Amino acid sequence: MGLRVVLVALVMALNSTSAIAQGANVAFGTIAQDTNLPVEVTSDELSVDQQTGTAVFTGNVVIGQGEMRLSAQRVLVVYRATADGIAKMEATGGVTLVSGPDAAEAERADYSIDEGTIVMRGNVLLAQGASALSADKMTIRLRDGTASMSGNVRTRLQTGGNN
């Protein structure tokens, strides 16, 4: 069963039986992510603009860094002014982020390499095993493997019972 199907089923379950909260703090991924690891990108197309120091990857974009994988239809990569690496990435169009057993989906994700954060916005859905959370926004702090969710936070937690 594809990740998209699992996430859709979790959204439907969230809408039927859920708790509503103002905000939530959760663990994300199996371990903290090293933001100094190399970033590998595959896509259907690439366009580079030397004057602005940007590159745009489009079509079936998959980004890997360590154990983390991000996929989207379009990713804008902004290079540092000193030309010594990537400053940030902006992913749009069916964004999915996977780290260890955790998976998140959103309309947009902004990854600040130097800050070590990924901010996901727009219909965010986080699946952690049988539990799921949804929100307007999720901020992931990669250095310590934690995340906070805000705006219309809804959760369905699996208690381990056979209900």
KEFIFI-282105 format. One record per residue: residue in three letters; x, y, z of N, C-alpha, C in turn. Coordinates in steps of 0.001 Angstrom, whole numbers, padded with zeros to 6 digits, always signed. Example, Ala and Ser with C-alpha at 12.3 -4.5 7.8 and 13.67 -1.06 7.14 Angstrom:
ALA+013190-005690+007800+012300-004500+007800+013200-003300+007800 SER+012850-002250+007080+013670-001060+007140+012900+000030+007870 
end
This chain:
MET+000860-001169+000000+000000+000000+000000+000897+001220+000000 GLY+000658+002173-000901+001488+003358-001009+001318+004294+000174 LEU+002342+005122+000388+002326+006092+001488+001139+007035+001354 ARG+000819+007448+000141-000297+008376-000087-001609+007747+000388 VAL-001827+006466+000079-003054+005771+000484-003131+005691+002002 VAL-001998+005371+002643-001974+005283+004104-002284+006640+004717 LEU-001694+007711+004168-001929+009049+004700-003382+009486+004508 VAL-003980+009161+003367-005389+009504+003135-006274+008772+004131 ALA-005982+007490+004382-006768+006726+005354-006635+007331+006749 LEU-005439+007802+007084-005242+008424+008394-006011+009736+008509 VAL-006071+010516+007431-006845+011761+007458-008315+011453+007684 MET-008819+010451+007002-010225+010092+007170-010486+009663+008608 ALA-009564+008910+009184-009719+008492+010580-009653+009689+011514 LEU-008787+010642+011203-008684+011849+012028-009993+012627+012039 ASN-010620+012703+010906-011860+013468+010820-013004+012801+011571 SER-012932+011488+011781-014031+010808+012449-013876+010769+013966 THR-012678+010522+014461-012458+010477+015908-011127+011142+016207 SER-011167+012362+016704-009928+013059+016955-010070+014013+018126 ALA-008914+014423+018615-008856+015436+019653-008304+016699+019014 ILE-008781+017842+019459-008311+019108+018903-007474+019811+019961 ALA-006314+020329+019556-005426+021022+020479-004900+022290+019830 GLN-004361+023196+020639-003780+024431+020124-002420+024193+019493 GLY-001627+023315+020067-000294+023027+019568+000161+021686+020109 ALA+001192+021120+019493+001690+019826+019943+003185+019758+019693 ASN+003901+019133+020605+005321+018846+020441+005472+017345+020322 VAL+006221+016899+019319+006373+015476+019059+007811+015171+018663 ALA+008184+013902+018768+009466+013446+018227+009275+013266+016727 PHE+010343+013423+015960+010255+013195+014517+011488+012437+014064 GLY+011287+011302+013416+012379+010486+012912+012987+009639+014006 THR+013967+008843+013621+014566+007926+014582+015681+008574+015398 ILE+016414+009482+014777+017523+010146+015455+017645+011564+014936 ALA+018475+012355+015599+018743+013703+015106+019416+013603+013733 GLN+019143+014562+012880+019667+014575+011518+020880+015499+011450 ASP+021973+015027+010862+023172+015839+010665+022972+016673+009407 THR+022806+017986+009570+022560+018864+008420+023825+019137+007609 ASN+024970+018624+008048+026216+018783+007293+026440+017651+006294 LEU+025596+016624+006339+025728+015520+005392+025442+016019+003975 PRO+026015+015349+002975+025737+015756+001593+024260+015598+001243 VAL+023790+016437+000336+022417+016392-000149+022449+015830-001565 GLU+021670+014765-001800+021582+014162-003128+020205+014453-003698 VAL+020154+014887-004960+018888+015255-005598+018752+014515-006922 THR+017554+013952-007157+017211+013426-008473+015918+014106-008909 SER+015778+014310-010211+014566+014946-010744+014497+014703-012244 ASP+013363+015094-012826+013199+014985-014275+013932+016110-015001 GLU+013933+017311-014397+014549+018473-015046+015282+019340-014031 LEU+016265+020093-014514+017028+021025-013684+017286+022293-014470 SER+017065+023432-013817+017361+024737-014399+018201+025518-013393 VAL+019365+026008-013814+020283+026730-012927+020367+028179-013368 ASP+020303+029101-012404+020452+030534-012665+021677+031032-011904 GLN+022784+031209-012606+024034+031627-011980+023933+033025-011361 GLN+023157+033911-011970+023048+035282-011466+022358+035351-010112 THR+021324+034527-009907+020605+034559-008634+021123+033514-007644 GLY+021980+032619-008102+022505+031579-007219+021444+030569-006828 THR+020580+030221-007788+019504+029275-007514+019486+028162-008563 ALA+018855+027080-008174+018598+025975-009088+017168+025504-008829 VAL+016460+025140-009894+015096+024646-009757+015044+023228-010324 PHE+014697+022292-009439+014496+020902-009829+012998+020701-009991 THR+012566+020095-011095+011141+019865-011310+010898+018431-011769 GLY+009712+017948-011425+009267+016628-011840+009882+015509-011037 ASN+009084+014855-010210+009528+013680-009442+010827+013932-008674 VAL+010892+015049-007976+012101+015407-007238+012194+014561-005962 VAL+013357+013974-005756+013638+013223-004529+014968+013744-003986 ILE+014932+014175-002719+016121+014688-002053+016447+013760-000899 GLY+017698+013377-000806+018148+012535+000289+019273+013202+001045 GLN+019205+013111+002370+020292+013575+003228+020325+012640+004429 GLY+021361+011821+004512+021402+010826+005576+020204+009891+005466 GLU+019492+009701+006579+018316+008830+006606+017037+009534+006156 MET+017098+010825+005911+015906+011609+005573+015704+011663+004059 ARG+014428+011540+003641+014056+011649+002223+012904+012631+002081 LEU+013006+013516+001092+011943+014472+000801+011613+014349-000675 SER+010318+014277-000988+009915+014238-002390+008895+015339-002634 ALA+008896+015869-003853+007986+016951-004243+008006+017061-005765 GLN+007128+017883-006289+007122+018117-007733+008104+019218-008143 ARG+008389+020148-007203+009299+021261-007517+010103+021624-006276 VAL+011415+021789-006452+012272+022224-005349+013196+023329-005857 LEU+013124+024471-005176+014034+025588-005437+015184+025469-004450 VAL+016408+025429-004962+017603+025371-004120+018286+026731-004206 VAL+018535+027335-003037+019207+028628-002961+020593+028383-002358 TYR+021617+028765-003134+022989+028561-002680+023453+029746-001833 ARG+024404+029486-000944+024985+030553-000122+025696+031554-001024 ALA+025710+032814-000606+026364+033872-001378+027857+033587-001545 THR+028443+032884-000592+029871+032559-000659+030148+031351-001544 ALA+029097+030774-002116+029193+029628-003041+029809+028400-002389 ASP+029636+028253-001074+030189+027087-000397+029102+026136+000088 GLY+028045+026029-000661+026999+025077-000309+025610+025651-000387 ILE+024663+024858+000052+023251+025210-000004+022840+025966+001247 ALA+022092+027060+001075+021545+027827+002203+020173+027294+002584 LYS+019311+027085+001557+017959+026617+001839+017357+025946+000617 MET+016275+025203+000885+015497+024561-000172+014025+024828+000085 GLU+013278+025083-000977+011838+025321-000887+011139+024303-001777 ALA+010403+023387-001154+009723+022319-001889+008230+022606-001963 THR+007635+022394-003135+006192+022586-003321+005638+021470-004200 GLY+004352+021238-004032+003663+020263-004865+003764+018851-004339 GLY+002816+018456-003500+002782+017089-002991+004021+016708-002207 VAL+004386+017522-001242+005609+017300-000465+005420+016153+000528 THR+006352+015210+000524+006381+014118+001490+007778+014062+002087 LEU+007847+013984+003426+009109+013903+004143+009105+012634+004976 VAL+010130+011807+004827+010224+010552+005565+011555+010519+006303 SER+011485+010177+007586+012675+010000+008401+012410+008827+009343 GLY+013152+007746+009167+012899+006549+009964+011471+006082+009723 PRO+010735+005763+010793+009368+005267+010633+008335+006386+010469 ASP+008750+007641+010601+007817+008765+010540+007713+009331+009129 ALA+006498+009738+008755+006266+010331+007448+005342+011532+007617 ALA+005650+012609+006898+004825+013809+006943+004538+014252+005520 GLU+003368+014853+005366+002942+015336+004059+002418+016749+004218 ALA+002667+017614+003216+002195+019002+003255+002194+019569+001845 GLU+001646+020771+001737+001649+021463+000450+003007+022087+000154 ARG+003739+022466+001225+005005+023167+001068+005941+022812+002218 ALA+007247+022789+001930+008255+022595+002975+009439+023496+002680 ASP+009877+024243+003683+011038+025114+003567+012122+024581+004496 TYR+013261+024209+003929+014368+023623+004680+015496+024631+004763 SER+015763+025144+005972+016891+026041+006213+018052+025184+006709 ILE+019058+025027+005887+020193+024164+006213+020926+024694+007442 ASP+021249+025990+007451+022018+026561+008557+021271+026497+009884 GLU+019965+026736+009867+019173+026671+011095+018842+025232+011486 GLY+018937+024322+010533+018615+022921+010809+017131+022710+011044 THR+016287+023474+010317+014841+023345+010482+014156+023109+009143 ILE+013061+022383+009230+012163+022235+008090+010795+022708+008564 VAL+010219+023668+007864+008884+024162+008192+007949+023690+007091 MET+006977+022856+007487+005985+022345+006550+004683+023096+006764 ARG+004028+023510+005670+002797+024294+005766+001747+023754+004799 GLY+000491+023942+005199-000620+023592+004326-001035+022145+004433 ASN-002107+021885+005169-002644+020527+005313-001569+019523+005722 VAL-000845+019844+006774+000223+018975+007254-000386+017736+007897 LEU+000148+016591+007538-000271+015324+008132+000981+014562+008517 LEU+001081+014187+009799+002221+013434+010315+001735+012060+010736 ALA+002326+011018+010177+001990+009638+010530+003155+009045+011309 GLN+002832+008539+012505+003824+007886+013355+003241+006556+013800 GLY+003567+005507+013082+002964+004210+013367+001465+004283+013149 ALA+000685+003850+014155-000771+003877+014057-001351+005228+014486 SER-000510+006127+014962-000971+007452+015397-000768+008464+014284 ALA-001602+009503+014281-001496+010536+013266-001856+011887+013862 LEU-001216+012936+013343-001513+014307+013737-001655+015127+012466 SER-002536+016112+012508-002636+017040+011391-002622+018454+011951 ALA-002174+019415+011128-002078+020809+011555-001883+021684+010329 ASP-001917+022992+010571-001633+023947+009500-000132+024052+009251 LYS+000668+023857+010335+002110+024075+010251+002845+023113+011179 MET+003981+022607+010707+004851+021790+011544+006286+022266+011345 THR+006969+022533+012450+008372+022937+012413+009200+021806+012990 ILE+010113+021272+012178+010963+020156+012583+012358+020703+012876 ARG+012868+020386+014063+014227+020758+014446+015097+019511+014276 LEU+015861+019491+013197+016606+018296+012825+017730+017958+013787 ARG+018309+018947+014427+019455+018684+015304+019082+017863+016530 ASP+017820+017981+017000+017426+017169+018157+016287+016201+017844 GLY+015842+016163+016583+014826+015194+016174+013450+015447+016767 THR+013103+016724+016977+011787+017050+017522+011024+017944+016550 ALA+009718+018036+016786+008878+018868+015936+007789+019510+016781 SER+007299+020658+016333+006141+021278+016965+005117+021548+015880 MET+003852+021362+016240+002754+021555+015298+001852+022651+015838 SER+001325+023472+014925+000455+024566+015357-000624+024828+014315 GLY-001715+025433+014785-002830+025782+013908-003714+024602+013602 ASN-004882+024565+014229-005857+023496+013978-005268+022101+014163 VAL-004532+021909+015245-003905+020616+015501-004972+019600+015882 ARG-004935+018472+015186-005852+017364+015469-005001+016118+015584 THR-005377+015244+016494-004586+014043+016682-005464+012825+016913 ARG-004938+011707+016483-005530+010413+016792-004380+009556+017273 LEU-004436+009180+018540-003361+008410+019156-003794+006972+019340 GLN-002966+006044+018926-003228+004632+019125-002848+004286+020558 THR-003778+003726+021331-003522+003440+022733-002971+002036+022955 GLY-002961+001211+021933-002464-000147+022082-003565-001145+022364 GLY-004788-000663+022601-005924-001555+022843-006471-002102+021555 ASN-007348-003054+021629-007970-003655+020451-009345-003083+020209 ASN-009486-001768+020187-010790-001127+019992-011085-000912+018556 
end
